[in-house]
Amino acid sequence: MNVVRKSELFCKAVDWLTETSKSRADMYATLRHLGMTDDEIKEIPSMTEFIDDGSKASLYISAFVQCETNSLVLSLPTDNSNMLLKLNSIGVSFIPNVEKNSFEIERNTFIKVKLMAENSTGYHFIKLFTSEDTLMDVSKTLHVLINTPDEIWPVLRERMVEGCYTTFKDLLDDIELLKKSYGEYVTSFYFPLYGELYDPDSCLSDSVSNRYLRDFKSEIEELLETEQESDNMTKYFGDSDSKTASEKIVSIKWDVTEIENILYGMVKIRHSEPFTDEEKDILKDWIEGQNSDGFGEGIEQNGIDTEDGIFYVQLWRTDDYFVYDEDQMSEYVQYGGLLT
C-alpha cells in the first residue's frame, strides 16, 4: 500500500469517525490517541470549535450527577455550600466528617457522576480525576487553576495538554512551585502622569489635560512596553537599594491604569515574599528616582506623533507629585485626591 493510498484511507477514516461520534470529547480523545496534534485536529470542520484559544476564560467544566432517578448538571467551580445544597436537592445525603472537616456521602446511595468538558483544555483537565476523587476536589482544583497568575497559565496549560500530570495533586503541586518561581505576590505603586504637546511650526509647547492622556492610552502603553523590551528594569534595583527587597523581587514592570476616569502611571512588582513597610518606602523612592531621571527621562525623549503635534509623556514633575502603594492610592481616590 503506497503513501497516497494510506493518506486517502486515513482521511476517510477520520471523516467516518467525525460522522459517527456522538461526543466531540470522545472524538478528540481518539484523534489524540492516533497521534494527531491540536493544530491538525483543528483542521477538521466539526472539531474546530472544540480546540479552544488557550485562555483561562475558555475553561468550562460541568458535572452530570445522577442520584437514583434524579439528576442535575453542576457548573464548576462552585463553593461547597452551593454544591451541597444542589446535590441535596436530588436526594444526596451527607454525613459530616469532623476529623477531615468535610462531608461524606451516605452509603448505599446510588450516585453516578460524569465530568464534561466543552473544549480541549477542559478535556485534559478532567483526565486528572478518577472515581476515587470527589466533586469538591474537582471544584477546588479548577478554582485554583483559574486564579493562577497569568504569567504561569501558558506553562500549566501546555503541561496538561502534553500529559505531564498524572493526578490533580500533581497539578496543584506544580502550581505552587511555579507561583514561587514567578513571584507569588504582586504589589503595585501609582504616580501621576503628565504630558506636553510640542508644535513644530511655532516651536511652542503646552501642557495637556489628563483627558488627552486617556485618549492616547494605548500609545503610551506601547511606548512603555517598547522601552522595557530593550531594558529589563529589574536589574536596576540592586543590593545598594535594599538587599532584602532585591532578593524578593522577581519582575518590575511600568504600565498605566485608569482609575475614576483619570490615567495614572503604575509600577507592578511581582515578588516571592511580602514586602515590609520599610522596603515599600525604599521602592517608592527608587521609582520616583527612575521616573525623574532614569527610565522616565528615556520615555520623555520619545515623542508620539499626533495630528496636533508631537506628544511627550512625562512620568515626573516637581509639584504635587507622589508615589503611593495600593492602600494609599485607595485612600487618595476615596477622598477625592487628598491623602489624609
Buried (B, 14 or more C-beta within 10 A) or exposed (E): EEEEEEEEEEEEEBEEBBEEBEEBBEBBBBBBEEEBEBEBBBEBEEBEEBBBEBEBEEBBBBBEBBBEEEEBEBEBBBEEEEBBEBBEEBEBEBEEEEEEEEBEBEEEEEBEBEBBBBBBBBBBBBBBBEEEBBBBBBBBBBEBBBEBBEBBBEBBBEBBBEEEBEBBEEBBEBBEEBBEEBBBBBBBBBBBBBBBBBEEEEEEEEEBEBEBBBBBBEBBBEBBEEBBEEEEBBEBBEEEBBEEBBEBBBBBBBBBBEEEEBBBBBBBBBBBBEBEEEBBBBBBEBBBBBBBEBBBBBBBEEBBEBEEBBBBBBBBEEEEBBBBBEEBBEEBBEEEEEEE
